[in-house]
Amino acid sequence: MLLTPHYDLWFIAASVVIASLTFYVALDLARRARTSSGELNLPWWAAGSFVLGTGIWAMQFVGLLGFSLPIPLGLAAAMTALSWASAMAAAGIALWIASRPGDVLIAPGALVVGAGLGGMHYIGMAALDMKPGIAWHMPTVALSLLIAVGASAVILTLFHRLMQMRELPRPSIHLLAALTMATTVCAMHFTGMDAAKFPADSVCLSIDGIHGKGLAAVVAVGTGVLLLGILYASILESRLQIVAMRLTRSLQESNAQLQSANQELQQHALGDPLTGLANRVLFEDRLGHALTRINRANNVQIVERIAVLFVDLDGFKPINDSFGHAAGDQVLRATADRLSREARASDTVARVGADEFLVLLEGVLDTADCVQMAKRILRALAQPFELAGKQLQIACSIGIVIHPDQGEPGKLVANADAAMRQAKRGGGGNYAVFESSMGVDVAGQLQLLSDLRVAIERNQFELYYQPKIDARRNQISGVEALVRWNHPQRGLVGPAEFINLTERFGLIVRLGDWIIDEACRQVAAWSKQGLHMRVAINLSALQLREGGLADKVEEALRRHDVLRSQLLCEITESVAMEDITATKRTFEGLSLIGVYLSIDDFGTGYSSLSHLRQLPARQLKIDGSFVQELETKEDARAVVEAVIRLAHALSLTVVAEGVETQGQHDILMRLGCDEFQGYFFARPMPADELARWALAARESRQPVLAPAR
C-alpha cells in the first residue's frame, strides 16, 4: 500500500510564476555577464548566478512545500541548504557557458547543468527524511533526469543566443524565452516528484524541520519581491546606460562637428576657397618655418637653400572678358591642379591673387634645380585648357628668387615678384631669376609697404568726399567716400599709389574696416549739422571673402547711431563677378541689415545677366571710361544707353561717374541717367569743406541738398 500524495494548485502556480520571473530577470542580467571586449564581468555574472540559482531553487522549494501526504512532513535544513547550493552551482556554470562566444560547450554543458538541476531536485527530496525511505520509480527518475538535461540544453541555447544579440530583444521574445525555460524546469521538477512513492507505514523523521504553508508563502513572496527589485534595478541601470550612451554619442557627434567646423574654419582661414591651395597667410607661415629651419642648417656653411617662384598667368584677363568668370575659375582650378602635380610633397603651392601663384621649394641645391622646376611649370601650363568644348592656350611668367644666395628673408616674395615682372616685360611665357638690379623698385615698394603698416597703426588716413547729383531734381543725393593717405614725408597720397599694395599684402581688410567706421562717424557728425546724406564706400575682393563683413557694417552703424539707408556699399563689377557665390552671400547679408548696394565700374567686366539678377543691388555705376567718350564715339553712347535701359528694366538706378563737361551731362540727361558724379560738379573734398559747400548750395538752392532716401 502507498500513501496518496496531494498537490496544492496555488503552490504549483506560484512555483511556475517564480520560475518564469526568475528566467526573465536572469536573461536581463545575463547580457551584462560579458564586457564589450568579451571578458567575463564577474559582478554581473555573480548577480545573475545568484538570481537564477535562487529562483530555480525557490520554485522547487515552494513546489515541495505544496506537496503533502496524509502524515505530517518537514524538511531537513542541511539538505535544503545543499539543494540551494546545487542550484547555485548549476546556474553559475550555465551563465558562464552561455556567455562564451562559441557554442561548442553547450552539449557537454547541458549534461553538467542537467546534473546540477537533478541534484538540486533529488537533494531537496532527500530533505524529506522518511522511514522507511522513499521508493523511487526508476524509469520515471531517468525520465526526469533526461528532461533536466534537455531543459539545460534549452536554457543554455536561449541564454547564448540572446546574450550574443547586439541589440536588446523585443519584450515579447524575452518573455517567450523565459516561459519556455520555466516550463522545461517545472516539467523536470514535477516529473521527479511523480517518481517518488511513499509506503503506507512511512514516518517523516524531519517533522521538526522546515515545514508549513505559511513558510512557503513567505518564500514565494520574498523571492518575488527580490526578483522584482533586481529587475527594477536592472531596468534602471539599463536606462542609465542608454542615457550615458546617448550622451556619449551626442558628445562624440558634437566633437566630430566641432572638429569638422574647426577644419572648415582653418581651411577658410588658410586656404583659397576657389582652388583649395594655400593662401598667402599659410604660405608666409610655411615660408617662415622654412627660413628658421635652413638658418639652423646653414649655421656653419650653406648646405641647403629654399626658393620662391612667383607664377603669373599671361593673357588670363581676356578669358574672363570673352568667356565669363565661370570659365576663368575653371582655368584657375586647372592651373592649381597642374602646379600641384609638378610640385613635390615638401613644396607649398599657394594662390595669392586673381591669377598669381607662389611656389615654395625647400631643400634645393642650386639655381639649376629651380630653373628645372620653372621649365616643368612652363610646359605644364602651356598645354591647352579644355573650355566649353574648345581648347585654349595660355602661358605664364615666372620669377625665381633663391635664399640665401639672392634674397633677404623679408624680401623673398617681393623679389620673386620683381623677377616675374622682368620675365613678363620680356614677352611672357618665360622665367627670370632675380638679380639685384631688379630690386630698385622692390625696395621702394617695401618701404611703401612698411609705411602703410605704420599708417594703419597711427591712423594717417583721411576720407575725401565727392558729391553725387540727382539728375531730375538737380540736388545733392549723396557722396562717395574716397580714401587719402596723409604721408608724413610725401604729403597727401592718392589711392592709386597704395590700394593695390594693400590688396596684394592683405592690408586692405584693416584699412576697409577703418573706412567703414570713419564713414559712419562722419555721417553721424553731418547729421548733427543738419546735413542728412547717403555715403557710398568701396569694398574690395578680400573684404568680400572675409567672413563677418555684414556684422562689421552693422556694428559701425549701431555704434554711431546711423540709419542703414544712409550707407551704400559699392563693389566693382569685376570683383563682384570674380566669386559670384561670395558676392551674393555678402550682398544678401548687407541687404538684410538694410544697407544699400551698388555695382561700380559697370561695363568694364563680364557680367552674366542671370548673375546680375541674383544680386540684391539697387544701383549700377557706369565706368568713367565710357562717359569720357560719349561726345566723340557712337559706340560708347550706345553702350551707355544699353546699360541705362538694362538697369531700369531691372529696377536699378544708374550713376554716371567721371562727368566733366556740359556735353557729357546733356547726353546723359537725354539717355535717362539718374545721378551724376564728376569734376563738372565738384572734386573730392575733405568732410568740413564738403559741409560748407553743401550748406552754401542749399542756401543758394543751386543745387540744394536732397535727404538720403
HELIX and SHEET records of a PDB file:
HELIX    1   1 LEU A    9  ALA A   30  1                                  22    
HELIX    2   2 LEU A   42  LEU A   65  1                                  24    
HELIX    3   3 ALA A   77  ALA A   98  1                                  22    
HELIX    4   4 ILE A  106  ALA A  126  1                                  21    
HELIX    5   5 MET A  138  GLN A  164  1                                  27    
HELIX    6   6 PRO A  171  ASP A  194  1                                  24    
HELIX    7   7 LYS A  213  LEU A  270  1                                  58    
HELIX    8   8 ARG A  280  ALA A  297  1                                  18    
HELIX    9   9 PHE A  316  PHE A  323  1                                   8    
HELIX   10  10 HIS A  325  GLU A  342  1                                  18    
HELIX   11  11 THR A  367  ALA A  382  1                                  16    
HELIX   12  12 PRO A  409  LYS A  411  5                                   3    
HELIX   13  13 LEU A  412  ARG A  425  1                                  14    
HELIX   14  14 SER A  436  MET A  438  5                                   3    
HELIX   15  15 GLY A  439  ARG A  458  1                                  20    
HELIX   16  16 PRO A  495  GLU A  497  5                                   3    
HELIX   17  17 ILE A  499  ARG A  504  1                                   6    
HELIX   18  18 ILE A  508  LYS A  528  1                                  21    
HELIX   19  19 ALA A  541  ARG A  545  1                                   5    
HELIX   20  20 LEU A  549  HIS A  560  1                                  12    
HELIX   21  21 ARG A  564  GLN A  566  5                                   3    
HELIX   22  22 GLU A  573  GLU A  578  1                                   6    
HELIX   23  23 ILE A  580  LEU A  592  1                                  13    
HELIX   24  24 LEU A  609  GLN A  614  1                                   6    
HELIX   25  25 GLY A  624  GLN A  628  1                                   5    
HELIX   26  26 GLU A  634  ALA A  649  1                                  16    
HELIX   27  27 GLN A  662  LEU A  671  1                                  10    
HELIX   28  28 ALA A  687  SER A  700  1                                  14    
SHEET    1   A 2 HIS A   6  TYR A   7  0                                        
SHEET    2   A 2 PHE A  67  SER A  68 -1                                        
SHEET    1   B 2 MET A 130  LYS A 131  0                                        
SHEET    2   B 2 VAL A 203  CYS A 204 -1                                        
SHEET    1   C 2 ALA A 135  TRP A 136  0                                        
SHEET    2   C 2 ALA A 196  LYS A 197 -1                                        
SHEET    1   D 5 THR A 348  ARG A 351  0                                        
SHEET    2   D 5 GLU A 356  VAL A 364 -1                                        
SHEET    3   D 5 ARG A 305  ASP A 314 -1                                        
SHEET    4   D 5 ALA A 395  HIS A 403 -1                                        
SHEET    5   D 5 TYR A 431  VAL A 433  1                                        
SHEET    1   E 2 PHE A 385  LEU A 387  0                                        
SHEET    2   E 2 LYS A 390  LEU A 392 -1                                        
SHEET    1   F 9 GLY A 491  VAL A 493  0                                        
SHEET    2   F 9 GLN A 475  HIS A 487 -1                                        
SHEET    3   F 9 PHE A 461  ASP A 470 -1                                        
SHEET    4   F 9 GLU A 675  GLN A 677 -1                                        
SHEET    5   F 9 THR A 653  GLU A 657  1                                        
SHEET    6   F 9 GLN A 619  ILE A 622  1                                        
SHEET    7   F 9 TYR A 596  PHE A 602  1                                        
SHEET    8   F 9 LEU A 567  THR A 572  1                                        
SHEET    9   F 9 ARG A 534  LEU A 539  1                                        
SHEET    1   G 4 GLY A 491  VAL A 493  0                                        
SHEET    2   G 4 GLN A 475  HIS A 487 -1                                        
SHEET    3   G 4 PHE A 461  ASP A 470 -1                                        
SHEET    4   G 4 MET A 685  PRO A 686 -1                                        
END                                                                             
